[in-house]
């Protein structure tokens, strides 16, 4: 094989491998930003996630399978003499369903409801968290520094049983963002995580 063809073959392999890697990274959940904001005597969380479903998950939603997303938030403070203090450990469930008769995607969470005829818009609504009450300011020690952690997952335990079996055998169904961790001091009025 000539030198030119070997170089061309190597270049095509690299380009093809890069394309596959970028396609694999496109599916999943990524944290775009997270912020803790103090309003009067309470702390609220604002966050944005980017959610990309695999083709099999998109097909499942269009066939009527409800997807349950779970946002988890922890606030901890390390102690050398005992277990870590956890003043806040909260979860927020969000459901995504598709109504075939109306051709609308519906999002619902704790009294909030939103409908859209576009899946991308519905996923953007699932990934947008604004004004989520986390903890009262009086429950935190203003002289201490805390560690805030946030992530979002697709809650596989809420899927119908046949789909849970499928989810265990497929990486495409295991969606979870990495944990975003950032320092938090109650003396500030706003803390940006990313």
Secondary structure, DSSP 8 states (H G I E B T S, - for coil): --HHHHHHHHHHHHHHHHHHHHHHHHSEEEEEEEEEEEETTEEEEEEEEEEE--HHHHHHHHTT--EEEEEEEEEEE--SSSS-EEEEEEEEEEEEEEETTTTEEEEEETTEEEEES-HHHHHHHHTEEEEEEEEEGGGS-TTSEEEEEEEEEE-GGGS-HHHHHHHHT-GGG--B---EEEEEETTSSEEE--
